Structures are given as C-alpha cells and as structure tokens.
Amino acid sequence: MAHYDAKYSCGHEERIELFGKTSKRESYLEWLTTQKCTECRRKERDERLAAENAKNAGWREQHHVEEIMPNLDGTPKQVKWANDLRDGVINRTSHDLRERFQPRMLSIIAEYTSAAWWIENRGEAFDVLAHVMFDRLVAEKKAGMSNELD
C-alpha cells in the first residue's frame, strides 16, 4: 500500500491510496491522467441529467411525472443517486416507448420506491421495468382484461 498524488486531465489533484505491484500502480496513475476527477465527472453527470430533464420538461409535465413519483427510501446519499438513476429511466421512457405505453411504464416506475433497488439495477433498470410492463400486458390480454397489445 502506498499513497500517491494523482493528477487528472481536468487539472485537479487528489491524494489516493493504491495497492498491488508497483508497475500496476504506476500504470493506473498514468491512466488517471486521461480521466477527470470524481467531482468533475459527478458535475458533468448532473449537468447532463439536468439538460435531459429540461429537454423533456414538457413531456414530464404532460405526464405529471413529479406528482406521481413517490419519495425513495434509503440514506440521503442513496436517495440522491437513486433519484438520478430513476430520472434517467424516466427520460429514456419519454423517447424509447410508444406514447400509449408511457403512462403504464411511469406507474410501474413509481412502484419501485427503494433507493437500493435503483442502485442495484443501475444500467439495466429500464429493461427490467419494460419486461415487467410487457409481462403484465400479456397477462391482462390472456385474461381478456386489455387490448393494449392489439
């Protein structure tokens, strides 16, 4: 274990602790010079999400997204991260699903109130929820309760 001063492409420096062979540590430090620091990456992500939310503001208002989404359960840090993940799925819903399926997907998204669930399923939450929605639609069609798939 050793401490190093990591220099990032954004110009920030940070003291980090590295383990393993010296050659691997040096290689990792060199790679870090091509990356932005954690704070700059977080800021970029937040700006990207804010821009996406602003771009979809009309759609979000039309579907009453802010009104139907419940608060998430978890620690403050988990909730913030999970809200960002959930907003990403909501934004994807706005352009990846046909208009007739969007309200149903939003209601399914609203069912998942655990911040831990959003974090554990990051990167695949949209696909998981889309499968839930279509499984429900198929079950309703088989039961004669819905014609949404026609």
Order of alpha helices (4+ residues) and beta strands (2+ residues): beta-beta-alpha-alpha-alpha-alpha-alpha-alpha-alpha-alpha
